[in-house]
Amino acid sequence: MTRTTLGERRTLVTLQTPGPGVPDGDGGTTSSWTNLTPATAFAKIVAATGKDSERLAAGTVLTTQTRLVTIPFHAGVTTKTRLTWTDVRGLAHLANVVSAQPDERRIDMELVCVEVPA
């Protein structure tokens, strides 16, 4: 993994992990999210190379946007983590981490994330 400079990390992301279930009022629970500590990091975010991945689900083609995200090493980031950020156009993004690989010295982390449609 090539070291990412601070100047390349232009996007502030919020890192969250699944929290405890919250009562939904009908006897069940809904998922909640809790910020990691620290909760934010500046990241380099680029679209994964190649064509968008497409899946066929119930006769509908769904397209997923895969992102490669580089952040400073964070021990709390796992494949259960999600990231949120706002791009330069003001559009909000939400992505689930599917792979988290720290570099050898645990200075940087490269994440493979799949965006969740809003």
C-alpha positions, -999 to +999 in steps of 0.1 A: +000+000+000+014+034-010+014+060+018-014+086+013-004+122+020-026+145+041-033+167+010-049+137-007-073+131+023-099+158+014-131+142+027-142+141+063-159+108+070-178+097+101-172+062+113-200+042+129-206+007+143-238-011+150-253+000+184-279-016+206-314-022+193-340+005+198-376-003+206-398+004+176-431+008+195-446-025+180-427-049+203-397-052+180-364-033+176-347-013+150-310-009+144-291+020+158-256+032+150-229+045+174-200+067+165-165+052+169-140+070+190-126+090+174-157+093+152-142+112+122-112+110+099-100+127+068-101+102+039-090+097+003-121+083-015-119+070-051-142+049-072-131+014-077-117+006-112-137-014-137-174-015-144-199-010-117-209-043-101-243-054-110-265-079-092-297-095-103-323-095-075-360-105-080-358-096-117-343-061-110-308-051-118-292-033-089-260-013-094-236-008-065-208+018-063-176+004-048-152+029-032-116+026-021-112+046+010-078+054+027-079+066+063-054+068+091-053+035+110-082+031+134-084-001+155-122+001+158-129-002+120-141-036+110-164-051+083-194-041+105-184-004+102-202+021+080-190+055+067-210+086+060-197+117+042-208+147+021-191+152-013-180+185-028-214+188-046-232+185-012-245+150-018-246+127+012-231+092+009-234+061+031-212+031+026-206-002+043-171-015+048-166-049+032-128-051+037-104-033+060-067-038+055-041-019+077-007-013+063+023-031+078+031-004+103-006+004+111-003+040+099-029+038+072-059+016+064-074+008+030-111+001+031-132-014+004-167+001+008-200-005-010-224+025-011-259+020+002-286+036-019-304+064-002 
